Amino acid sequence: MSRGSFVFTPMALRSLQLDEDMLERHKYKRQLASHHLNNYLLKKEARDRAPLRTSTALPAAVCQDVVVQNALYTGDLEAMQKMFPRGSTANLIIEPQGGEMRWVPTGEGLWSLSYEQELTTPLHITASRGFTDCLRLLLQRGANVDLAPGGTTALHESCENGHPECTKLLLVHGANANAVSEEGLMPLHVCSSPESLECAKYLLQYGAAINGRTLDEDDTPLHVAARSGLPDHVDLYLHYGAAVDKENDEGLTPLNAACSQPQELHELQSYFKVCKTLLGAGANIHTIDQDKHSPLHMACKNANPDIVDLLLANGACVNEMDYGGEAPMHNILKVVCYKISHQPERIVRALLNHGSIRVWPGALPVVLKHCSVSPRTIEVLLNAYTFLKVTDTWVESVPPEVVKEHKDFYESIFSLAMTPRSLQHLARCRIRKYLERRVHKVVPKLELPTFIKNYLLLEYRGYIH
């Protein structure tokens, strides 16, 4: 072996081979998309779709006129009528001035900081801004409806920006509802905002492929809608026959995609509605991704209590382990301090009531340290144990400012260093142990006062006894 060389391990060689295979697949998909789009455009050129578009066969001219660009970007219909009189053509390619700065190679190892120019067309500009009257004028003047100098069509632009009237107008004039962008996206894939719902309806009416895949990740429109938390889109796509359990390149179904997407507080209900609709359509609750993450793992990681309740009610496995050996309980405990407003205590309580494994007692000080800002989470967690060995380490694990803010609660925990758990609590633990995973089913049916049922189901009391 020569100096400076090294031996590839079998694992390294396998990784290199997988990278090479992935690049080959990516290259093939790009070539296939380009081939399909070019074929389609050639066929469209051969057809005379409307008498007003006889000039579409003419090659597009490059326009750098700032006056024309200003009229387009501001939607000045009167100015455009003067610039594009009857008999003229609007089949232009616009080269905008300015743009983002980026480093580009100039040869001989030199780089220069230049403006990034992205070619566009008058149709793209007006469609992306919702200037319907201007768009109609351009189409009447023979603008090529499927021209894509920047890698996307005008239809992509109108759908991405949620302009249904522009979308409808483009489709009426023959725009390809399944055009593939340079990034491998069809127009239906860019309908990722609530405002794009009407655009999606028009696309489907004009033949958009309901199960069309993106080239990079193999996502369907249903994946995109689920990941974006769009319940109305999900309902629409299912009505048109979307496959509810299609997996993408990462092994994610639309249900997995919805559960795995990070969710802000104001988005929790939207994602809950998405998951409820998908489960109602027969989505498989046990599908796992490449890392063996189930929808329940992901819902716990993103701390959506309503989705967790929904998944558990539909038979999700509460103790299923991922490749890292972690159960859903681990996922929620790791994010409690970041998700206080999401009511993480509800998730911990639901998991325990469905028979979740508990934290190893020796690790409780670590949990106390990371979750102390949520006393209710700590309360629910500790009430799953008959005995707690409280030491000085416990006291040191809780920041002084947190102890001060929740003084009565943490004093009730620290006092257990000298006193045992109450007989009432021990009786609760005995009943829960007997019922095991049936707690959530059996307790509500018992002929007991409501406050006792709630006590058995680990209701919050604000102290530990």
C-alpha positions in Angstrom: 0.0 0.0 0.0 1.5 3.4 -1.1 2.1 6.3 1.3 -1.0 8.5 1.7 -3.5 5.8 0.7 -6.0 4.2 3.0 -8.2 1.1 3.1 -11.9 1.4 2.5 -13.9 -0.6 5.0 -16.9 -2.7 3.6 -19.2 -0.2 5.2 -17.5 2.8 3.5 -17.6 1.0 0.1 -21.3 0.3 0.6 -22.0 3.9 1.4 -20.1 5.1 -1.7 -22.0 2.6 -3.8 -25.4 3.8 -2.4 -24.4 7.4 -3.1 -23.5 6.6 -6.7 -26.8 4.7 -7.2 -28.7 7.7 -5.7 -27.0 10.1 -8.1 -27.7 7.8 -11.1 -31.4 7.6 -10.1 -31.6 11.4 -9.7 -30.0 12.0 -13.1 -32.4 9.5 -14.7 -35.4 11.2 -13.2 -34.3 14.6 -14.4 -33.7 13.3 -17.9 -37.1 11.6 -17.9 -38.9 14.8 -16.7 -37.2 16.9 -19.3 -38.1 14.3 -22.0 -41.7 14.3 -21.0 -41.9 18.1 -20.9 -40.2 18.6 -24.2 -42.5 16.0 -25.9 -45.5 17.7 -24.5 -44.4 21.1 -25.7 -43.7 19.8 -29.2 -47.2 18.3 -29.3 -48.7 21.6 -28.1 -46.9 23.5 -30.8 -48.3 21.2 -33.4 -51.9 21.9 -32.4 -53.9 25.1 -33.1 -55.6 25.5 -29.8 -57.3 28.8 -30.6 -57.5 31.4 -33.4 -56.1 34.1 -31.1 -52.9 32.1 -30.6 -51.6 31.7 -34.1 -48.4 33.5 -33.2 -47.3 31.0 -30.5 -45.1 29.2 -33.0 -42.8 32.2 -33.2 -39.6 32.0 -31.1 -39.7 33.9 -27.8 -37.8 37.2 -27.9 -35.6 38.4 -25.0 -36.9 41.6 -23.4 -34.7 43.8 -21.1 -36.9 46.9 -21.4 -37.3 48.3 -17.9 -40.6 50.2 -18.9 -42.2 46.9 -20.0 -41.0 45.2 -16.8 -42.4 47.9 -14.6 -45.8 47.6 -16.3 -45.8 43.9 -15.8 -44.7 43.9 -12.2 -47.2 46.6 -11.2 -50.1 45.1 -13.2 -50.6 48.3 -15.2 -53.2 47.1 -17.7 -53.5 50.4 -19.6 -49.7 50.5 -20.2 -49.7 46.9 -21.3 -52.5 47.5 -23.8 -50.3 50.1 -25.5 -47.2 47.9 -25.4 -49.1 44.9 -26.7 -51.6 46.1 -29.3 -53.6 43.8 -31.5 -51.5 41.9 -33.9 -48.4 42.0 -31.7 -47.0 39.1 -29.7 -46.4 38.8 -25.9 -44.3 35.7 -26.4 -41.3 37.2 -24.5 -38.6 36.1 -22.1 -37.8 38.7 -19.4 -34.3 39.1 -18.0 -34.9 41.0 -14.7 -32.3 43.5 -13.6 -30.7 43.0 -10.2 -31.7 40.0 -8.0 -29.8 38.0 -5.4 -26.0 38.2 -5.3 -24.0 34.9 -5.5 -20.4 33.8 -6.2 -20.0 32.3 -9.7 -16.8 30.8 -11.3 -15.1 32.8 -14.0 -12.4 30.3 -14.9 -8.8 29.7 -13.9 -9.8 29.2 -10.3 -11.3 32.7 -10.0 -14.8 33.6 -8.7 -16.8 36.8 -8.9 -19.8 38.1 -7.0 -22.6 38.6 -9.5 -26.3 39.1 -9.6 -28.2 35.8 -9.9 -30.5 36.3 -12.9 -33.6 34.1 -13.2 -35.3 34.2 -16.6 -39.1 34.6 -16.5 -41.9 35.6 -18.9 -44.8 38.2 -18.8 -47.1 35.3 -18.0 -45.1 34.2 -15.0 -45.0 37.7 -13.6 -48.7 38.4 -14.0 -49.8 34.9 -12.9 -47.6 35.0 -9.8 -49.1 38.3 -8.7 -52.7 37.6 -9.5 -53.1 40.2 -12.3 -55.9 38.3 -14.1 -56.8 41.1 -16.6 -53.1 41.5 -17.6 -52.7 37.8 -17.9 -55.8 37.5 -20.2 -54.4 40.3 -22.4 -51.0 38.4 -22.7 -52.7 35.2 -23.6 -54.8 36.9 -26.3 -51.6 38.3 -27.7 -50.2 34.8 -28.2 -48.0 34.3 -25.2 -46.7 30.7 -24.9 -48.7 29.3 -22.0 -46.2 26.5 -21.2 -42.9 28.4 -21.7 -40.6 27.7 -18.7 -37.3 29.6 -19.2 -36.7 29.6 -15.4 -37.6 26.0 -14.8 -41.3 26.5 -13.9 -44.4 27.3 -15.9 -46.8 30.2 -15.3 -49.2 27.6 -13.9 -46.7 26.7 -11.2 -46.4 30.3 -10.3 -50.2 31.0 -10.0 -50.8 27.8 -7.9 -47.8 28.4 -5.6 -49.1 31.9 -4.9 -52.7 30.9 -4.6 -54.4 32.8 -7.5 -57.3 30.6 -8.6 -58.6 32.9 -11.3 -55.2 33.0 -13.0 -54.9 29.3 -12.6 -58.3 28.8 -14.3 -57.4 31.2 -17.1 -54.1 29.4 -17.9 -55.8 26.0 -17.9 -58.6 27.3 -20.2 -55.9 28.4 -22.6 -54.3 25.0 -22.7 -51.7 25.0 -19.9 -50.5 21.5 -19.0 -51.9 20.6 -15.6 -49.1 18.0 -15.2 -46.1 20.1 -16.4 -42.9 19.1 -14.5 -40.7 21.9 -13.2 -36.9 21.8 -13.2 -37.2 20.7 -9.5 -39.5 17.8 -10.4 -42.7 19.3 -9.2 -46.1 19.3 -10.9 -48.5 22.3 -10.2 -50.5 20.2 -7.7 -47.3 19.7 -5.7 -46.9 23.5 -5.2 -50.5 23.9 -3.8 -49.1 24.1 -0.3 -51.1 27.0 1.3 -54.8 27.3 2.3 -55.2 30.0 -0.5 -54.3 27.4 -3.1 -57.4 25.2 -2.5 -59.3 26.6 -5.4 -56.3 26.2 -7.6 -56.1 22.6 -6.7 -59.7 22.1 -7.6 -59.2 23.6 -11.1 -56.1 21.5 -11.7 -58.0 18.3 -10.9 -60.9 19.4 -13.1 -58.4 19.7 -16.0 -56.8 16.4 -15.5 -54.0 16.8 -12.9 -52.5 13.5 -11.8 -53.8 12.9 -8.3 -51.0 10.5 -7.5 -48.3 12.2 -9.5 -44.8 11.9 -7.8 -42.1 14.5 -7.2 -38.8 13.5 -8.7 -36.6 14.1 -5.7 -38.6 12.6 -2.8 -41.4 10.7 -4.6 -44.1 12.7 -2.7 -47.7 12.7 -4.0 -49.9 15.8 -3.7 -51.5 14.1 -0.6 -48.0 14.0 1.0 -47.6 17.7 0.4 -51.1 18.6 1.7 -50.6 16.4 4.8 -47.1 17.8 5.6 -48.5 21.4 5.1 -51.4 20.8 7.5 -54.1 21.4 4.9 -57.3 19.5 5.9 -59.4 20.8 3.0 -56.8 19.8 0.5 -56.5 16.4 2.0 -60.3 15.9 1.9 -60.3 17.1 -1.8 -57.5 14.7 -2.9 -59.1 11.7 -1.1 -62.4 12.6 -2.9 -60.5 12.4 -6.2 -59.0 9.0 -5.3 -55.6 9.8 -3.8 -53.8 6.7 -2.5 -53.9 7.1 1.3 -50.9 4.9 2.1 -48.4 5.6 -0.7 -44.8 5.8 0.7 -42.2 8.3 -0.5 -38.5 7.7 -0.7 -38.1 8.0 3.0 -40.8 5.5 3.7 -43.3 8.1 4.9 -47.0 7.8 4.1 -49.1 11.0 4.2 -50.1 10.2 7.8 -46.4 9.9 8.8 -45.7 13.1 7.0 -48.4 15.0 8.9 -47.2 13.7 12.3 -43.5 14.3 11.6 -43.9 17.9 10.6 -42.9 20.5 13.3 -46.0 22.2 14.4 -46.6 25.6 16.0 -49.3 26.1 18.6 -51.7 27.7 16.2 -51.2 24.8 13.7 -52.1 21.9 16.1 -55.7 21.7 15.2 -55.1 21.8 11.5 -52.7 18.8 11.7 -55.2 17.0 14.0 -57.9 17.4 11.3 -55.6 16.1 8.7 -54.7 13.0 10.7 -58.4 12.4 11.6 -59.4 12.6 7.9 -56.5 10.3 6.8 -57.4 7.7 9.5 -61.1 8.0 8.5 -60.0 7.1 4.9 -58.2 4.0 6.2 -54.6 5.1 6.7 -52.4 2.5 8.3 -51.5 3.6 11.8 -48.6 1.2 12.1 -46.5 2.3 9.1 -43.0 3.1 10.1 -40.3 5.1 8.3 -36.7 4.1 7.6 -35.7 4.8 11.2 -38.7 2.8 12.5 -40.5 5.9 13.7 -44.3 5.3 13.9 -46.8 8.1 13.6 -47.1 8.0 17.4 -43.3 8.6 17.8 -43.6 11.6 15.6 -46.7 13.0 17.2 -45.0 12.8 20.6 -41.9 14.5 19.3 -43.9 17.4 18.0 -46.1 17.4 21.1 -49.6 17.4 19.6 -51.8 16.0 22.3 -54.9 15.7 20.2 -53.1 13.6 17.6 -51.6 11.4 20.3 -55.1 10.8 21.7 -56.4 10.0 18.3 -53.6 7.6 17.4 -53.9 5.8 20.8 -57.7 5.5 20.4 -57.1 3.9 17.0 -54.7 1.2 18.3 -51.3 2.8 18.1 -48.5 0.7 19.8 -47.6 2.7 22.9 -44.3 0.9 23.5 -43.0 0.3 20.0 -39.3 1.0 19.8 -37.4 2.9 17.0 -33.9 2.0 15.8 -32.5 4.0 18.7 -34.4 1.9 21.2 -36.7 4.8 22.2 -40.4 4.5 22.8 -42.9 7.4 22.3 -42.5 8.3 26.0 -38.8 9.1 25.4 -39.8 11.5 22.5 -42.2 13.6 24.5 -39.9 13.9 27.6 -37.1 15.2 25.4 -39.2 18.2 24.1 -41.2 19.1 27.2 -39.1 22.2 28.0 -39.6 23.5 24.4 -43.3 22.7 24.1 -44.8 24.0 27.4 -47.7 25.7 25.5 -48.6 22.4 23.8 -49.6 20.8 27.1 -47.0 17.9 27.1 -48.5 16.7 30.4 -51.6 15.5 28.5 -49.4 13.3 26.3 -47.4 11.8 29.2 -50.7 11.1 31.0 -52.3 9.5 27.9 -49.2 7.3 27.3 -49.2 6.1 30.9 -52.9 5.4 30.9 -52.4 3.2 27.8 -49.7 1.2 29.4 -46.5 3.0 28.4 -43.2 2.0 29.9 -41.9 4.2 32.7 -38.6 6.0 33.1 -35.9 4.0 34.9 -36.0 5.4 38.5 -32.3 6.2 38.4 -32.8 8.5 35.5 -35.6 10.6 37.2 -33.2 13.3 38.4 -32.2 13.9 34.7 -35.8 14.0 33.7 -36.5 16.4 36.6 -33.8 18.7 35.4 -35.1 18.9 31.8 -38.8 18.9 32.5 -39.0 20.9 35.7 -40.6 23.9 33.9 -43.7 21.8 33.5 -44.8 20.7 37.0 -47.8 18.9 35.7 -45.6 16.7 33.5 -43.5 15.9 36.5 -46.6 15.2 38.7 -48.1 12.7 36.2 -44.7 11.0 35.7 -44.0 10.6 39.4 -47.5 9.4 40.2 -46.7 6.2 38.2 -44.3 5.0 41.0 -45.2 3.5 44.3 -41.8 4.5 45.8 -39.4 7.4 45.1 -35.9 7.6 46.4 -35.6 11.4 46.7 -32.0 12.5 47.3 -30.1 15.8 47.3 -29.5 15.1 43.6 -33.2 15.7 43.0 -33.1 19.0 44.8 -30.0 20.1 42.8 -31.7 19.1 39.5 -34.3 21.8 39.7 -33.2 25.3 39.0 -33.7 27.7 42.0 -35.9 30.0 40.0 -38.2 27.2 39.0 -38.5 26.0 42.7 -39.3 29.6 43.6 -42.1 29.8 41.0 -43.6 26.5 41.9 -42.6 26.4 45.6 -45.5 24.3 47.0 -45.3 21.6 44.3 -41.5 21.0 44.5 -41.6 21.1 48.3 -44.1 18.3 48.2 -41.7 16.3 46.1 -38.6 17.0 48.2 -40.5 16.1 51.4 -40.7 12.5 50.2 -37.1 12.1 51.2 -38.4 11.7 54.8 -41.9 10.4 54.3 -43.4 7.4 52.3 -46.1 7.8 49.6 -49.7 8.0 51.0 -51.9 4.9 51.4 -54.3 6.5 48.9 -51.6 6.7 46.3 -50.4 3.2 46.9 -54.0 1.9 46.4 -54.2 3.8 43.1 -50.9 2.2 42.0 -52.2 -1.3 42.9 -55.4 -0.8 40.9 -53.4 0.6 37.9 -51.0 -2.3 38.0 -53.8 -4.8 38.0 -55.5 -3.2 35.0 -52.2 -2.5 33.2 -53.0 -1.4 29.6 -56.7 -1.5 30.2 -56.7 1.5 32.5 -58.1 3.9 29.9 -60.9 1.5 29.0 -61.9 0.0 32.4 -61.7 3.0 34.7 -64.3 5.2 32.9 -66.8 2.3 33.1 -66.4 1.7 36.9 -69.4 2.7 39.1 -67.3 5.2 41.1 -67.6 9.0 41.7 -66.0 11.0 39.0 -63.3 12.5 41.2 -62.1 9.0 42.0 -62.0 8.0 38.4 -60.0 11.1 37.6 -57.7 10.3 40.4 -57.1 6.8 39.0 -56.4 8.3 35.6 -53.7 10.6 37.0 -55.5 13.8 37.1 -53.4 16.9 38.1 -53.6 18.1 41.7 -50.6 20.4 41.9 -48.8 18.4 44.5 -47.3 14.9 45.2 -48.4 12.8 48.2 
